[in-house]
Amino acid sequence: MKKQEIFSAEAEARMNSRGVKPTAVRLLVFSALHMAARPVSVADLEEALQTVDKSTIFRTLTLFLEHHLIHGIEDGSGSVKYELCHGEWDCSVRDMHLHFFCECCHRTFCFRDMPIPEVELPEGFAMHGVNFVIKGLCPECADK
C-alpha cells in the first residue's frame, strides 16, 4: 500500500470517528493541513488547493473545528491560522500548546512540545480554549 493510500485511510478513520463524512474535498483540506509545516490560514489553503473555492475551504474548516479535528490560532496577524489536532486527535484544553508569531515574515510556528500550563479558574467559570502566542522574530528573520 502506498503512503498516500495509508494516509487517506487514516484520515477517513479520524473523520469517521468524529462524525464527519470523509468527502473528496474534506480529504483534500485535511491532507493540506497535514502536509503544512506550520499552522495555515484560509488564504494559504486557497493557494495550495486551487481547485477548491474559498467558501468551501472555510465551510470545511468550520466543520473540522466543530468536530475537534483542528484548532484555530489567533496570532494577531488578522487572520486565524489552523492546524490539525494532535494527542489522540482531540483538541481539548489539555492538548493546547505554545505558538510563536514572527512579526517580520508573519509565519506562525507551532511548539507542540511546549504545553500551555493549566490554569485554575475561579468557581463558576468554564474554559473552552486557550490562546498562547509569543511574538518576535523567527531564527530566519533574526539572522537578516
Phi and psi restraints in degrees (value plus and minus 20) as a CYANA .aco file:
   2 LYS   PHI     -97.2   -57.2
   2 LYS   PSI     137.2   177.2
   3 LYS   PHI     -74.7   -34.7
   3 LYS   PSI     -64.8   -24.8
   4 GLN   PHI     -82.4   -42.4
   4 GLN   PSI     -59.1   -19.1
   5 GLU   PHI     -86.5   -46.5
   5 GLU   PSI     -60.6   -20.6
   6 ILE   PHI     -83.4   -43.4
   6 ILE   PSI     -67.0   -27.0
   7 PHE   PHI     -80.6   -40.6
   7 PHE   PSI     -65.2   -25.2
   8 SER   PHI     -79.2   -39.2
   8 SER   PSI     -62.4   -22.4
   9 ALA   PHI     -84.9   -44.9
   9 ALA   PSI     -60.6   -20.6
  10 GLU   PHI     -85.8   -45.8
  10 GLU   PSI     -62.5   -22.5
  11 ALA   PHI     -82.7   -42.7
  11 ALA   PSI     -64.4   -24.4
  12 GLU   PHI     -80.3   -40.3
  12 GLU   PSI     -63.2   -23.2
  13 ALA   PHI     -82.8   -42.8
  13 ALA   PSI     -62.3   -22.3
  14 ARG   PHI     -83.8   -43.8
  14 ARG   PSI     -64.3   -24.3
  15 MET   PHI     -82.9   -42.9
  15 MET   PSI     -67.9   -27.9
  16 ASN   PHI     -78.7   -38.7
  16 ASN   PSI     -59.3   -19.3
  17 SER   PHI     -85.8   -45.8
  17 SER   PSI     -41.7    -1.7
  18 ARG   PHI    -121.0   -81.0
  18 ARG   PSI     -16.5    23.5
  19 GLY   PHI      60.3   100.3
  19 GLY   PSI       3.1    43.1
  20 VAL   PHI    -128.9   -88.9
  20 VAL   PSI     105.0   145.0
  21 LYS   PHI     -90.8   -50.8
  21 LYS   PSI     104.1   144.1
  22 PRO   PHI    -101.2   -61.2
  22 PRO   PSI      61.7   101.7
  23 THR   PHI     -97.0   -57.0
  23 THR   PSI     148.8   188.8
  24 ALA   PHI     -79.0   -39.0
  24 ALA   PSI     -64.5   -24.5
  25 VAL   PHI     -87.1   -47.1
  25 VAL   PSI     -62.4   -22.4
  26 ARG   PHI     -82.2   -42.2
  26 ARG   PSI     -58.8   -18.8
  27 LEU   PHI     -85.9   -45.9
  27 LEU   PSI     -56.2   -16.2
  28 LEU   PHI     -83.1   -43.1
  28 LEU   PSI     -66.4   -26.4
  29 VAL   PHI     -85.2   -45.2
  29 VAL   PSI     -64.2   -24.2
  30 PHE   PHI     -79.2   -39.2
  30 PHE   PSI     -64.1   -24.1
  31 SER   PHI     -83.3   -43.3
  31 SER   PSI     -62.4   -22.4
  32 ALA   PHI     -82.7   -42.7
  32 ALA   PSI     -60.0   -20.0
  33 LEU   PHI     -85.7   -45.7
  33 LEU   PSI     -59.2   -19.2
  34 HIS   PHI     -85.7   -45.7
  34 HIS   PSI     -59.9   -19.9
  35 MET   PHI     -96.8   -56.8
  35 MET   PSI     -41.3    -1.3
  36 ALA   PHI     -86.0   -46.0
  36 ALA   PSI     119.1   159.1
  37 ALA   PHI    -102.9   -62.9
  37 ALA   PSI     -24.5    15.5
  38 ARG   PHI    -177.2  -137.2
  38 ARG   PSI     150.0   190.0
  39 PRO   PHI     -80.2   -40.2
  39 PRO   PSI     122.6   162.6
  40 VAL   PHI    -146.4  -106.4
  40 VAL   PSI     133.8   173.8
  41 SER   PHI    -112.2   -72.2
  41 SER   PSI     152.2   192.2
  42 VAL   PHI     -79.1   -39.1
  42 VAL   PSI     -61.5   -21.5
  43 ALA   PHI     -82.3   -42.3
  43 ALA   PSI     -59.8   -19.8
  44 ASP   PHI     -81.4   -41.4
  44 ASP   PSI     -64.4   -24.4
  45 LEU   PHI     -87.0   -47.0
  45 LEU   PSI     -58.1   -18.1
  46 GLU   PHI     -81.2   -41.2
  46 GLU   PSI     -59.5   -19.5
  47 GLU   PHI     -88.9   -48.9
  47 GLU   PSI     -59.7   -19.7
  48 ALA   PHI     -93.9   -53.9
  48 ALA   PSI     -51.9   -11.9
  49 LEU   PHI    -134.9   -94.9
  49 LEU   PSI      47.5    87.5
  50 GLN   PHI     -83.2   -43.2
  50 GLN   PSI     -38.0     2.0
  51 THR   PHI    -107.7   -67.7
  51 THR   PSI     -24.2    15.8
  52 VAL   PHI    -132.8   -92.8
  52 VAL   PSI     109.7   149.7
  53 ASP   PHI     -97.8   -57.8
  53 ASP   PSI     140.0   180.0
  54 LYS   PHI     -78.3   -38.3
  54 LYS   PSI     -62.8   -22.8
  55 SER   PHI     -85.5   -45.5
  55 SER   PSI     -55.8   -15.8
  56 THR   PHI     -87.4   -47.4
  56 THR   PSI     -61.3   -21.3
  57 ILE   PHI     -81.0   -41.0
  57 ILE   PSI     -66.4   -26.4
  58 PHE   PHI     -83.2   -43.2
  58 PHE   PSI     -64.3   -24.3
  59 ARG   PHI     -82.1   -42.1
  59 ARG   PSI     -59.6   -19.6
  60 THR   PHI     -85.3   -45.3
  60 THR   PSI     -64.0   -24.0
  61 LEU   PHI     -82.2   -42.2
  61 LEU   PSI     -61.7   -21.7
  62 THR   PHI     -80.6   -40.6
  62 THR   PSI     -64.6   -24.6
  63 LEU   PHI     -82.0   -42.0
  63 LEU   PSI     -65.0   -25.0
  64 PHE   PHI     -82.2   -42.2
  64 PHE   PSI     -59.5   -19.5
  65 LEU   PHI     -82.6   -42.6
  65 LEU   PSI     -67.0   -27.0
  66 GLU   PHI     -81.5   -41.5
  66 GLU   PSI     -50.1   -10.1
  67 HIS   PHI    -122.7   -82.7
  67 HIS   PSI      -6.4    33.6
  68 HIS   PHI      38.5    78.5
  68 HIS   PSI      17.7    57.7
  69 LEU   PHI    -110.2   -70.2
  69 LEU   PSI     -47.8    -7.8
  70 ILE   PHI    -155.0  -115.0
  70 ILE   PSI     148.5   188.5
  71 HIS   PHI    -154.0  -114.0
  71 HIS   PSI     135.5   175.5
  72 GLY   PHI    -123.5   -83.5
  72 GLY   PSI     129.2   169.2
  73 ILE   PHI    -144.4  -104.4
  73 ILE   PSI     100.7   140.7
  74 GLU   PHI    -113.5   -73.5
  74 GLU   PSI      80.7   120.7
  75 ASP   PHI    -118.0   -78.0
  75 ASP   PSI     -14.9    25.1
  76 GLY   PHI      68.6   108.6
  76 GLY   PSI     -18.8    21.2
  77 SER   PHI    -102.7   -62.7
  77 SER   PSI     -30.7     9.3
  78 GLY   PHI      79.2   119.2
  78 GLY   PSI     -31.2     8.8
  79 SER   PHI    -152.8  -112.8
  79 SER   PSI     118.7   158.7
  80 VAL   PHI     -91.7   -51.7
  80 VAL   PSI     119.9   159.9
  81 LYS   PHI    -126.3   -86.3
  81 LYS   PSI     129.8   169.8
  82 TYR   PHI    -145.5  -105.5
  82 TYR   PSI     127.2   167.2
  83 GLU   PHI    -169.7  -129.7
  83 GLU   PSI     136.5   176.5
  84 LEU   PHI     -86.2   -46.2
  84 LEU   PSI     126.5   166.5
  85 CYS   PHI     -93.2   -53.2
  85 CYS   PSI     126.3   166.3
  86 HIS   PHI    -144.4  -104.4
  86 HIS   PSI    -199.6  -159.6
  87 GLY   PHI      46.8    86.8
  87 GLY   PSI      60.1   100.1
  88 GLU   PHI      40.6    80.6
  88 GLU   PSI      -1.1    38.9
  89 TRP   PHI      38.2    78.2
  89 TRP   PSI      15.0    55.0
  90 ASP   PHI    -151.2  -111.2
  90 ASP   PSI     104.0   144.0
  91 CYS   PHI    -107.8   -67.8
  91 CYS   PSI      57.9    97.9
  92 SER   PHI    -117.2   -77.2
  92 SER   PSI     147.7   187.7
  93 VAL   PHI     -79.0   -39.0
  93 VAL   PSI     -53.5   -13.5
  94 ARG   PHI     -86.8   -46.8
  94 ARG   PSI     -41.3    -1.3
  95 ASP   PHI    -111.3   -71.3
  95 ASP   PSI     -23.7    16.3
  96 MET   PHI     -90.8   -50.8
  96 MET   PSI     128.2   168.2
  97 HIS   PHI    -161.2  -121.2
  97 HIS   PSI     152.7   192.7
  98 LEU   PHI     -94.2   -54.2
  98 LEU   PSI     124.3   164.3
  99 HIS   PHI    -146.4  -106.4
  99 HIS   PSI     133.7   173.7
 100 PHE   PHI    -147.5  -107.5
 100 PHE   PSI     108.5   148.5
 101 PHE   PHI    -129.0   -89.0
 101 PHE   PSI     100.3   140.3
 102 CYS   PHI    -102.0   -62.0
 102 CYS   PSI     101.2   141.2
 103 GLU   PHI     -94.7   -54.7
 103 GLU   PSI     -30.8     9.2
 104 CYS   PHI    -112.8   -72.8
 104 CYS   PSI     -77.5   -37.5
 105 CYS   PHI    -114.1   -74.1
 105 CYS   PSI     -26.1    13.9
 106 HIS   PHI      43.7    83.7
 106 HIS   PSI       3.2    43.2
 107 ARG   PHI    -109.2   -69.2
 107 ARG   PSI     129.1   169.1
 108 THR   PHI    -129.9   -89.9
 108 THR   PSI     112.5   152.5
 109 PHE   PHI    -132.6   -92.6
 109 PHE   PSI     125.9   165.9
 110 CYS   PHI    -127.8   -87.8
 110 CYS   PSI     108.0   148.0
 111 PHE   PHI    -134.9   -94.9
 111 PHE   PSI      62.7   102.7
 112 ARG   PHI     -83.8   -43.8
 112 ARG   PSI     -46.0    -6.0
 113 ASP   PHI    -102.8   -62.8
 113 ASP   PSI     -16.4    23.6
 114 MET   PHI    -140.7  -100.7
 114 MET   PSI      63.8   103.8
 115 PRO   PHI     -88.8   -48.8
 115 PRO   PSI     132.0   172.0
 116 ILE   PHI     -98.3   -58.3
 116 ILE   PSI     109.8   149.8
 117 PRO   PHI     -81.0   -41.0
 117 PRO   PSI     123.0   163.0
 118 GLU   PHI     -86.6   -46.6
 118 GLU   PSI     120.8   160.8
 119 VAL   PHI    -133.4   -93.4
 119 VAL   PSI     110.3   150.3
 120 GLU   PHI    -114.4   -74.4
 120 GLU   PSI      91.3   131.3
 121 LEU   PHI    -104.6   -64.6
 121 LEU   PSI     137.4   177.4
 122 PRO   PHI     -81.4   -41.4
 122 PRO   PSI     137.9   177.9
 123 GLU   PHI     -75.1   -35.1
 123 GLU   PSI     117.7   157.7
 124 GLY   PHI      76.5   116.5
 124 GLY   PSI     -34.3     5.7
 125 PHE   PHI    -114.5   -74.5
 125 PHE   PSI     118.5   158.5
 126 ALA   PHI    -143.8  -103.8
 126 ALA   PSI     100.5   140.5
 127 MET   PHI    -105.8   -65.8
 127 MET   PSI     113.6   153.6
 128 HIS   PHI    -135.1   -95.1
 128 HIS   PSI     -33.9     6.1
 129 GLY   PHI    -190.1  -150.1
 129 GLY   PSI     141.5   181.5
 130 VAL   PHI    -156.6  -116.6
 130 VAL   PSI     118.6   158.6
 131 ASN   PHI    -148.4  -108.4
 131 ASN   PSI      86.0   126.0
 132 PHE   PHI    -140.4  -100.4
 132 PHE   PSI      86.4   126.4
 133 VAL   PHI    -144.9  -104.9
 133 VAL   PSI     106.4   146.4
 134 ILE   PHI    -117.8   -77.8
 134 ILE   PSI     116.8   156.8
 135 LYS   PHI    -132.8   -92.8
 135 LYS   PSI     124.1   164.1
 136 GLY   PHI     151.2   191.2
 136 GLY   PSI    -165.8  -125.8
 137 LEU   PHI    -135.0   -95.0
 137 LEU   PSI     113.9   153.9
 138 CYS   PHI     -93.3   -53.3
 138 CYS   PSI     144.8   184.8
 139 PRO   PHI     -75.8   -35.8
 139 PRO   PSI     -59.0   -19.0
 140 GLU   PHI     -83.5   -43.5
 140 GLU   PSI     -64.2   -24.2
 141 CYS   PHI     -96.5   -56.5
 141 CYS   PSI     -51.1   -11.1
 142 ALA   PHI     -86.5   -46.5
 142 ALA   PSI     -47.0    -7.0
 143 ASP   PHI    -100.3   -60.3
 143 ASP   PSI     -30.0    10.0
